[in-house]
């Protein structure tokens, strides 16, 4: 299994993300989009294979997948820490021949004790259950052969690359693993729980209505 992590100025969060892997991955590829905070140096010191990639998550994930050597690919955000037990769950999923044609994601969780975090976690669980739309901060475990048959991540997408890929997968090829993927709540704390959530929802709605991802990037990042 190869783990692919897109980074941009992630020196503060990447060590915890990589430490949680615990050596279970045969390879970690960090696809960096031009960090100025020493992220590539941090990644290399932690044993990751560092790749300079064009900025934008779609481009970075596509580039990382292209050079990764594993038969299974795990795509993971640089501020997401997989909980203990993830490796056992992932190995069990990959060992089942029936899952060669499916992909798995983890349970969304936030590193904040606030009630707003628990409400958001419940909303994400609802979204995954009823809309079959896990996001990239939940990780995505997929066989390389299936990933390539779908066309992989689209490099031209600076965001919504995760939604684009899971929509091509479809509900019947998505499996939830009951292990938390704990993501940093820093953006919600800084921008406001309701404001950040509303912005994410607005970006999703506009993209589904056909607004190009490049036009949504400034709204998402502000």
Backbone as CSV, one residue per row, in Angstrom:
resi,resn,N_x,N_y,N_z,CA_x,CA_y,CA_z,C_x,C_y,C_z
1,UNK,0.828,-1.190,0.000,0.000,0.000,0.000,0.866,1.245,0.000
2,UNK,0.507,2.195,-0.842,1.163,3.488,-0.868,0.186,4.537,-0.347
3,UNK,0.674,5.409,0.525,-0.121,6.525,1.022,0.321,7.776,0.275
4,UNK,-0.644,8.506,-0.276,-0.357,9.733,-1.024,-0.947,10.910,-0.260
5,UNK,-0.099,11.885,0.079,-0.509,13.036,0.879,-0.193,14.320,0.114
6,UNK,-1.193,15.108,-0.266,-0.916,16.411,-0.879,-0.630,17.442,0.208
7,UNK,0.379,18.281,0.021,0.737,19.246,1.054,0.916,20.641,0.471
8,UNK,0.629,21.623,1.312,0.953,23.017,1.036,1.091,23.713,2.390
9,UNK,2.328,24.015,2.770,2.611,24.649,4.062,1.976,23.856,5.215
10,UNK,2.309,22.586,5.259,1.725,21.670,6.244,2.746,21.175,7.252
11,UNK,3.818,21.926,7.468,4.872,21.468,8.371,4.375,21.270,9.790
12,UNK,3.335,22.014,10.185,2.826,21.904,11.546,1.966,20.683,11.796
13,UNK,1.284,20.199,10.779,0.355,19.074,10.959,0.878,17.760,10.405
14,UNK,1.775,17.821,9.433,2.224,16.600,8.752,2.879,15.574,9.679
15,UNK,3.711,15.986,10.658,4.333,14.966,11.515,3.324,14.051,12.207
16,UNK,2.233,14.604,12.734,1.229,13.769,13.394,0.533,12.862,12.398
17,UNK,0.276,13.370,11.204,-0.370,12.564,10.166,0.482,11.352,9.800
18,UNK,1.769,11.579,9.592,2.654,10.484,9.195,2.953,9.545,10.367
19,UNK,3.056,10.099,11.567,3.329,9.246,12.732,2.203,8.256,12.961
20,UNK,0.957,8.679,12.703,-0.196,7.802,12.928,-0.203,6.615,11.974
21,UNK,0.524,6.713,10.872,0.577,5.583,9.938,1.321,4.415,10.552
22,UNK,2.242,4.708,11.449,2.889,3.658,12.229,3.672,2.636,11.446
23,UNK,4.147,2.991,10.278,4.928,2.041,9.493,4.100,1.011,8.757
24,UNK,2.757,1.138,8.795,1.901,0.143,8.143,1.914,0.271,6.626
25,UNK,2.246,1.460,6.135,2.304,1.661,4.683,3.691,1.324,4.168
26,UNK,3.756,0.674,3.032,5.045,0.331,2.445,5.725,1.561,1.854
27,UNK,4.926,2.607,1.564,5.469,3.797,0.924,4.571,4.981,1.260
28,UNK,5.184,6.130,1.524,4.441,7.378,1.714,4.969,8.387,0.702
29,UNK,4.094,8.885,-0.135,4.450,9.888,-1.134,3.817,11.208,-0.731
30,UNK,4.635,12.206,-0.503,4.149,13.551,-0.198,4.285,14.384,-1.469
31,UNK,3.144,14.788,-2.033,3.128,15.602,-3.246,2.954,17.056,-2.830
32,UNK,4.040,17.800,-2.865,4.021,19.163,-2.341,3.766,20.172,-3.447
33,UNK,2.891,21.133,-3.137,2.498,22.130,-4.125,3.244,23.443,-4.026
34,UNK,4.453,23.420,-3.475,5.250,24.641,-3.409,5.241,25.286,-2.043
35,UNK,5.384,24.495,-1.004,5.372,25.021,0.358,6.552,25.956,0.608
36,UNK,6.311,26.941,1.482,7.364,27.881,1.860,7.749,27.738,3.325
37,UNK,7.207,26.719,4.007,7.460,26.559,5.443,8.325,25.348,5.777
38,UNK,8.989,24.803,4.768,9.864,23.666,5.017,9.173,22.318,5.026
39,UNK,7.937,22.259,4.539,7.208,20.984,4.517,7.985,19.861,3.833
40,UNK,8.580,20.075,2.643,9.320,18.982,2.008,10.460,18.450,2.877
41,UNK,11.155,19.344,3.588,12.247,18.910,4.461,11.714,18.067,5.612
42,UNK,10.596,18.515,6.194,9.965,17.756,7.277,9.546,16.380,6.782
43,UNK,8.916,16.331,5.620,8.436,15.062,5.072,9.587,14.100,4.814
44,UNK,10.662,14.602,4.221,11.814,13.748,3.934,12.444,13.225,5.213
45,UNK,12.517,14.074,6.244,13.098,13.654,7.511,12.267,12.558,8.172
46,UNK,10.989,12.518,7.863,10.096,11.506,8.434,10.004,10.263,7.551
47,UNK,10.822,10.198,6.518,10.896,8.996,5.692,9.983,8.966,4.498
48,UNK,9.318,10.078,4.196,8.420,10.108,3.045,9.205,10.374,1.763
49,UNK,8.648,9.927,0.680,9.176,10.247,-0.638,8.530,11.562,-1.077
50,UNK,9.320,12.579,-1.344,8.790,13.915,-1.627,8.801,14.174,-3.128
51,UNK,7.674,14.664,-3.600,7.494,14.962,-5.014,7.028,16.396,-5.158
52,UNK,7.703,17.192,-5.979,7.246,18.544,-6.288,6.179,18.442,-7.367
53,UNK,5.006,19.029,-7.083,3.879,18.910,-8.005,3.260,20.273,-8.239
54,UNK,2.545,20.448,-9.339,1.826,21.699,-9.554,0.815,21.920,-8.432
55,UNK,0.648,23.160,-7.997,-0.252,23.452,-6.888,-1.699,23.172,-7.267
56,UNK,-2.439,22.621,-6.316,-3.837,22.239,-6.531,-4.005,20.781,-6.156
57,UNK,-5.021,20.480,-5.329,-5.113,19.108,-4.809,-5.288,18.079,-5.908
58,UNK,-6.071,18.388,-6.941,-6.246,17.428,-8.026,-4.930,17.094,-8.690
59,UNK,-4.160,18.138,-9.004,-2.864,17.939,-9.661,-1.892,17.210,-8.746
60,UNK,-1.874,17.569,-7.468,-0.943,16.947,-6.527,-1.285,15.481,-6.294
61,UNK,-2.564,15.172,-6.118,-2.963,13.777,-5.904,-2.697,12.930,-7.143
62,UNK,-2.996,13.494,-8.309,-2.743,12.755,-9.550,-1.257,12.477,-9.727
63,UNK,-0.423,13.478,-9.423,1.020,13.299,-9.558,1.539,12.273,-8.555
64,UNK,1.046,12.338,-7.332,1.476,11.375,-6.323,1.098,9.956,-6.681
65,UNK,-0.111,9.778,-7.178,-0.563,8.440,-7.570,0.253,7.887,-8.727
66,UNK,0.666,8.772,-9.605,1.407,8.326,-10.783,2.757,7.725,-10.420
67,UNK,3.398,8.278,-9.389,4.731,7.764,-9.032,4.677,6.706,-7.937
68,UNK,3.546,6.572,-7.245,3.427,5.582,-6.171,3.532,4.177,-6.741
69,UNK,4.100,3.271,-5.960,4.373,1.923,-6.458,3.406,0.855,-5.936
70,UNK,2.536,1.215,-5.000,1.675,0.216,-4.381,0.532,-0.257,-5.259
71,UNK,0.082,-1.494,-5.014,-1.114,-2.002,-5.690,-2.376,-1.380,-5.106
72,UNK,-2.271,-0.891,-3.862,-3.363,-0.163,-3.208,-2.884,1.239,-2.882
73,UNK,-3.785,2.209,-3.057,-3.473,3.609,-2.807,-4.387,4.137,-1.705
74,UNK,-3.789,4.824,-0.743,-4.554,5.502,0.297,-4.271,6.992,0.187
75,UNK,-5.280,7.756,-0.181,-5.148,9.201,-0.301,-5.566,9.833,1.021
76,UNK,-4.717,10.727,1.538,-4.914,11.233,2.885,-4.497,12.698,2.947
77,UNK,-5.302,13.532,3.618,-4.950,14.935,3.782,-3.855,15.102,4.836
78,UNK,-3.115,16.195,4.720,-1.958,16.417,5.584,-2.328,16.845,6.995
79,UNK,-3.598,17.138,7.250,-4.028,17.492,8.607,-5.024,16.482,9.163
80,UNK,-4.972,15.264,8.628,-5.856,14.186,9.073,-5.035,13.075,9.711
81,UNK,-5.420,12.693,10.925,-4.704,11.654,11.679,-5.611,10.431,11.804
82,UNK,-5.181,9.322,11.247,-5.966,8.093,11.334,-5.845,7.493,12.730
83,UNK,-6.960,7.071,13.294,-6.995,6.533,14.653,-6.394,5.126,14.689
84,UNK,-5.953,4.669,15.872,-5.455,3.299,16.011,-6.489,2.297,15.500
85,UNK,-6.004,1.283,14.820,-6.889,0.292,14.233,-7.117,0.500,12.750
86,UNK,-6.647,1.628,12.227,-6.872,1.901,10.810,-6.173,0.871,9.921
87,UNK,-4.941,0.485,10.299,-4.170,-0.427,9.450,-4.840,-1.797,9.367
88,UNK,-5.376,-2.272,10.499,-6.075,-3.551,10.500,-7.322,-3.494,9.622
89,UNK,-8.072,-2.389,9.736,-9.280,-2.233,8.931,-8.942,-2.136,7.449
90,UNK,-7.889,-1.389,7.129,-7.497,-1.232,5.732,-6.993,-2.545,5.144
91,UNK,-6.189,-3.273,5.924,-5.661,-4.551,5.443,-6.777,-5.563,5.239
92,UNK,-7.750,-5.562,6.156,-8.878,-6.474,6.009,-9.687,-6.161,4.767
93,UNK,-9.869,-4.871,4.497,-10.606,-4.472,3.298,-9.856,-4.893,2.040
94,UNK,-8.555,-4.616,2.006,-7.768,-4.923,0.815,-7.629,-6.428,0.586
95,UNK,-7.703,-7.216,1.658,-7.519,-8.665,1.529,-8.716,-9.366,0.911
96,UNK,-9.871,-8.726,0.927,-11.082,-9.335,0.371,-11.102,-9.122,-1.138
97,UNK,-11.043,-10.183,-1.936,-11.020,-10.020,-3.393,-12.210,-9.234,-3.927
98,UNK,-13.331,-9.278,-3.235,-14.520,-8.554,-3.692,-14.297,-7.051,-3.668
99,UNK,-13.337,-6.588,-2.862,-13.122,-5.148,-2.725,-12.159,-4.578,-3.756
100,UNK,-11.685,-5.428,-4.653,-10.842,-4.914,-5.731,-11.616,-3.936,-6.603
101,UNK,-12.931,-4.061,-6.595,-13.781,-3.169,-7.387,-14.504,-2.146,-6.542
102,UNK,-14.030,-1.914,-5.305,-14.659,-0.928,-4.429,-13.592,-0.076,-3.752
103,UNK,-14.025,1.004,-3.121,-13.122,1.882,-2.390,-13.683,2.108,-0.996
104,UNK,-12.800,2.412,-0.048,-13.209,2.580,1.351,-12.809,3.958,1.859
105,UNK,-13.566,4.432,2.823,-13.250,5.702,3.483,-13.467,5.538,4.984
106,UNK,-12.881,6.442,5.762,-12.944,6.374,7.217,-14.023,7.318,7.759
107,UNK,-14.299,7.172,9.047,-15.330,7.992,9.701,-14.772,9.364,10.063
108,UNK,-15.458,10.403,9.639,-15.027,11.776,9.880,-15.101,12.123,11.356
109,UNK,-14.026,12.739,11.875,-13.999,13.216,13.253,-13.145,14.471,13.298
110,UNK,-13.385,15.320,14.290,-12.637,16.558,14.462,-11.901,16.558,15.796
111,UNK,-10.762,17.219,15.846,-9.941,17.250,17.057,-10.344,18.406,17.971
112,UNK,-11.631,18.507,18.237,-12.137,19.618,19.048,-13.269,19.090,19.922
113,UNK,-13.280,19.430,21.220,-14.337,18.933,22.107,-15.636,19.722,22.034
114,UNK,-15.687,20.760,21.220,-16.860,21.635,21.171,-18.096,20.886,20.678
115,UNK,-19.269,21.251,21.182,-20.519,20.640,20.695,-20.707,20.832,19.192
116,UNK,-20.210,21.957,18.671,-20.341,22.195,17.227,-19.618,21.120,16.418
117,UNK,-18.502,20.626,16.965,-17.758,19.575,16.264,-18.558,18.285,16.194
118,UNK,-19.235,17.951,17.300,-20.030,16.725,17.304,-21.209,16.846,16.328
119,UNK,-21.823,18.036,16.262,-22.933,18.228,15.324,-22.454,18.089,13.888
120,UNK,-21.291,18.666,13.607,-20.748,18.561,12.250,-20.418,17.117,11.906
121,UNK,-19.882,16.379,12.853,-19.590,14.962,12.611,-20.860,14.191,12.270
122,UNK,-21.944,14.496,12.965,-23.214,13.816,12.676,-23.735,14.193,11.287
123,UNK,-23.566,15.454,10.907,-24.008,15.883,9.582,-23.202,15.202,8.482
124,UNK,-21.901,15.056,8.713,-21.063,14.372,7.719,-21.453,12.898,7.619
125,UNK,-21.742,12.267,8.752,-22.180,10.871,8.725,-23.475,10.738,7.923
126,UNK,-24.376,11.698,8.098,-25.629,11.687,7.325,-25.339,11.848,5.841
127,UNK,-24.447,12.783,5.512,-24.106,13.016,4.106,-23.521,11.762,3.456
128,UNK,-22.657,11.066,4.188,-22.051,9.855,3.642,-23.075,8.743,3.484
129,UNK,-23.969,8.629,4.472,-24.946,7.545,4.447,-25.989,7.742,3.354
130,UNK,-26.515,8.943,3.235,-27.649,9.173,2.339,-27.261,9.739,0.986
131,UNK,-26.172,10.480,0.908,-25.753,11.062,-0.359,-24.533,10.370,-0.945
132,UNK,-23.911,9.471,-0.178,-22.716,8.748,-0.641,-21.640,9.725,-1.103
133,UNK,-21.342,10.723,-0.227,-20.358,11.745,-0.568,-19.326,11.927,0.553
134,UNK,-18.462,10.964,0.755,-17.340,11.216,1.667,-16.373,12.198,1.024
135,UNK,-15.737,13.019,1.843,-14.769,13.985,1.344,-13.349,13.464,1.545
136,UNK,-12.401,14.195,0.993,-11.007,13.778,1.060,-10.439,13.723,2.454
137,UNK,-11.017,14.500,3.398,-10.500,14.459,4.758,-10.927,13.202,5.505
138,UNK,-11.605,12.291,4.819,-11.927,10.984,5.391,-11.029,9.885,4.827
139,UNK,-10.075,10.292,3.989,-9.213,9.319,3.351,-9.957,8.547,2.273
140,UNK,-9.224,7.954,1.358,-9.830,7.085,0.346,-8.843,5.974,0.033
141,UNK,-9.251,4.740,0.272,-8.438,3.551,0.013,-8.998,2.855,-1.216
142,UNK,-8.161,2.699,-2.231,-8.650,2.180,-3.510,-7.546,1.385,-4.210
143,UNK,-7.928,0.302,-4.845,-6.961,-0.483,-5.617,-6.490,0.330,-6.815
144,UNK,-5.217,0.244,-7.103,-4.674,1.017,-8.221,-5.422,0.713,-9.525
145,UNK,-5.721,-0.545,-9.742,-6.376,-0.913,-10.995,-7.730,-0.216,-11.132
146,UNK,-8.478,-0.161,-10.033,-9.771,0.523,-10.073,-9.572,2.024,-10.247
147,UNK,-8.620,2.576,-9.513,-8.330,4.008,-9.626,-8.017,4.386,-11.072
148,UNK,-7.176,3.605,-11.709,-6.794,3.920,-13.082,-7.947,3.708,-14.061
149,UNK,-8.788,2.713,-13.783,-9.931,2.477,-14.684,-10.930,3.625,-14.642
150,UNK,-10.956,4.341,-13.518,-11.846,5.495,-13.385,-11.253,6.763,-13.980
151,UNK,-9.989,6.717,-14.333,-9.336,7.909,-14.853,-8.599,8.704,-13.794
152,UNK,-8.658,8.259,-12.525,-7.929,8.907,-11.444,-8.432,10.295,-11.117
153,UNK,-7.667,10.994,-10.289,-7.998,12.382,-9.958,-7.739,13.251,-11.184
154,UNK,-8.584,14.235,-11.377,-8.429,15.136,-12.512,-7.499,16.283,-12.134
155,UNK,-6.338,16.376,-12.774,-5.339,17.375,-12.385,-5.826,18.812,-12.492
156,UNK,-6.809,19.050,-13.344,-7.272,20.421,-13.552,-8.167,20.937,-12.430
157,UNK,-8.518,20.064,-11.464,-9.414,20.468,-10.390,-8.617,20.910,-9.155
158,UNK,-8.633,22.203,-8.812,-7.932,22.666,-7.619,-8.674,22.312,-6.335
159,UNK,-9.953,21.990,-6.443,-10.770,21.486,-5.343,-11.928,20.721,-5.949
160,UNK,-12.718,20.054,-5.108,-13.800,19.170,-5.551,-13.277,17.928,-6.258
161,UNK,-11.956,17.736,-6.208,-11.388,16.539,-6.825,-11.863,15.283,-6.118
162,UNK,-12.125,15.383,-4.802,-12.596,14.223,-4.046,-14.040,13.881,-4.400
163,UNK,-14.891,14.894,-4.469,-16.294,14.675,-4.835,-16.390,14.134,-6.256
164,UNK,-15.581,14.688,-7.142,-15.585,14.236,-8.535,-15.266,12.750,-8.636
165,UNK,-14.258,12.297,-7.875,-13.870,10.888,-7.964,-14.902,9.972,-7.318
166,UNK,-15.435,10.340,-6.153,-16.397,9.442,-5.507,-17.711,9.391,-6.285
167,UNK,-18.043,10.444,-7.006,-19.246,10.388,-7.844,-19.045,9.428,-9.008
168,UNK,-17.817,9.362,-9.517,-17.538,8.374,-10.564,-17.538,6.955,-9.995
169,UNK,-17.151,6.819,-8.743,-17.224,5.506,-8.101,-18.669,5.072,-7.925
170,UNK,-19.495,5.969,-7.385,-20.899,5.636,-7.155,-21.127,4.936,-5.828
171,UNK,-22.337,5.024,-5.339,-22.708,4.501,-4.020,-22.340,3.036,-3.832
172,UNK,-22.585,2.202,-4.830,-22.400,0.758,-4.667,-20.938,0.351,-4.542
173,UNK,-20.039,1.244,-4.890,-18.614,0.914,-4.814,-17.912,1.657,-3.682
174,UNK,-18.684,2.166,-2.721,-18.105,2.864,-1.573,-18.414,2.092,-0.294
175,UNK,-17.404,1.912,0.538,-17.540,1.169,1.790,-17.002,2.037,2.931
176,UNK,-17.779,2.150,4.006,-17.351,2.910,5.181,-16.601,2.003,6.142
177,UNK,-15.433,2.446,6.593,-14.672,1.746,7.628,-14.900,2.472,8.947
178,UNK,-15.256,1.740,9.977,-15.622,2.362,11.251,-14.393,2.656,12.110
179,UNK,-13.498,3.448,11.548,-12.311,3.926,12.248,-12.233,5.428,12.003
180,UNK,-12.055,6.238,13.046,-12.042,7.688,12.840,-10.827,8.178,12.046
181,UNK,-11.079,9.129,11.187,-10.039,9.931,10.557,-10.173,11.315,11.185
182,UNK,-9.284,11.639,12.094,-9.423,12.848,12.910,-8.750,14.022,12.205
183,UNK,-9.561,14.978,11.809,-9.090,16.125,11.050,-8.992,17.364,11.935
184,UNK,-8.046,18.232,11.630,-7.893,19.484,12.366,-9.123,20.370,12.181
185,UNK,-9.602,20.916,13.275,-10.748,21.836,13.238,-10.296,23.289,13.164
186,UNK,-9.026,23.534,12.856,-8.484,24.889,12.889,-9.257,25.837,11.981
187,UNK,-9.641,25.393,10.808,-10.350,26.291,9.880,-11.721,26.658,10.415
188,UNK,-12.389,25.698,11.022,-13.717,25.996,11.578,-13.588,26.941,12.767
189,UNK,-12.584,26.723,13.593,-12.393,27.611,14.743,-12.049,29.031,14.293
190,UNK,-11.206,29.136,13.259,-10.756,30.455,12.806,-11.853,31.215,12.060
191,UNK,-12.645,30.502,11.263,-13.611,31.158,10.387,-15.037,31.108,10.913
192,UNK,-15.252,30.344,11.975,-16.596,30.197,12.518,-17.223,28.900,12.034
193,UNK,-17.817,28.160,12.961,-18.373,26.846,12.617,-19.444,26.956,11.540
194,UNK,-20.379,27.864,11.712,-21.466,27.986,10.740,-20.969,28.562,9.427
195,UNK,-20.087,29.563,9.508,-19.613,30.216,8.291,-18.806,29.241,7.433
196,UNK,-17.887,28.496,8.069,-17.068,27.564,7.295,-17.923,26.457,6.683
197,UNK,-18.849,25.930,7.458,-19.712,24.854,6.948,-20.581,25.357,5.808
198,UNK,-21.103,26.582,5.949,-21.939,27.156,4.896,-21.128,27.383,3.623
199,UNK,-19.883,27.802,3.793,-19.022,28.024,2.631,-18.744,26.712,1.907
200,UNK,-18.448,25.659,2.659,-18.212,24.355,2.043,-19.445,23.866,1.289
201,UNK,-20.619,24.034,1.911,-21.861,23.605,1.277,-22.145,24.414,0.026
202,UNK,-21.861,25.724,0.082,-22.082,26.571,-1.088,-21.186,26.149,-2.247
203,UNK,-19.922,25.840,-1.938,-19.004,25.393,-2.984,-19.495,24.098,-3.627
204,UNK,-19.952,23.148,-2.800,-20.463,21.888,-3.325,-21.676,22.116,-4.215
205,UNK,-22.615,22.953,-3.757,-23.833,23.208,-4.523,-23.511,23.881,-5.855
206,UNK,-22.643,24.874,-5.825,-22.295,25.587,-7.051,-21.569,24.669,-8.030
207,UNK,-20.687,23.811,-7.489,-19.978,22.889,-8.382,-20.949,21.902,-9.022
208,UNK,-21.897,21.401,-8.234,-22.893,20.468,-8.778,-23.779,21.149,-9.826
209,UNK,-23.916,22.467,-9.732,-24.696,23.229,-10.708,-23.887,23.573,-11.956
210,UNK,-22.601,23.200,-11.940,-21.788,23.395,-13.128,-20.777,24.523,-13.073
211,UNK,-20.636,25.192,-11.925,-19.632,26.252,-11.812,-18.247,25.607,-11.790
212,UNK,-17.321,26.037,-12.640,-15.987,25.417,-12.680,-15.267,25.531,-11.339
213,UNK,-14.511,24.506,-11.008,-13.801,24.468,-9.723,-12.824,25.621,-9.579
214,UNK,-12.198,26.036,-10.674,-11.217,27.132,-10.580,-11.878,28.434,-10.149
215,UNK,-13.176,28.601,-10.457,-13.877,29.809,-10.033,-14.310,29.725,-8.573
216,UNK,-14.393,28.499,-8.053,-14.798,28.311,-6.660,-13.604,28.382,-5.705
217,UNK,-12.406,28.196,-6.234,-11.226,28.141,-5.370,-11.063,29.381,-4.489
218,UNK,-11.242,30.592,-5.017,-11.100,31.767,-4.134,-12.145,31.785,-3.015
219,UNK,-13.377,31.353,-3.317,-14.414,31.313,-2.283,-14.058,30.292,-1.216
220,UNK,-13.569,29.131,-1.625,-13.227,28.070,-0.661,-12.072,28.485,0.236
221,UNK,-11.073,29.165,-0.337,-9.877,29.464,0.409,-9.949,30.698,1.270
222,UNK,-10.927,31.571,1.029,-10.999,32.820,1.785,-11.337,32.572,3.223
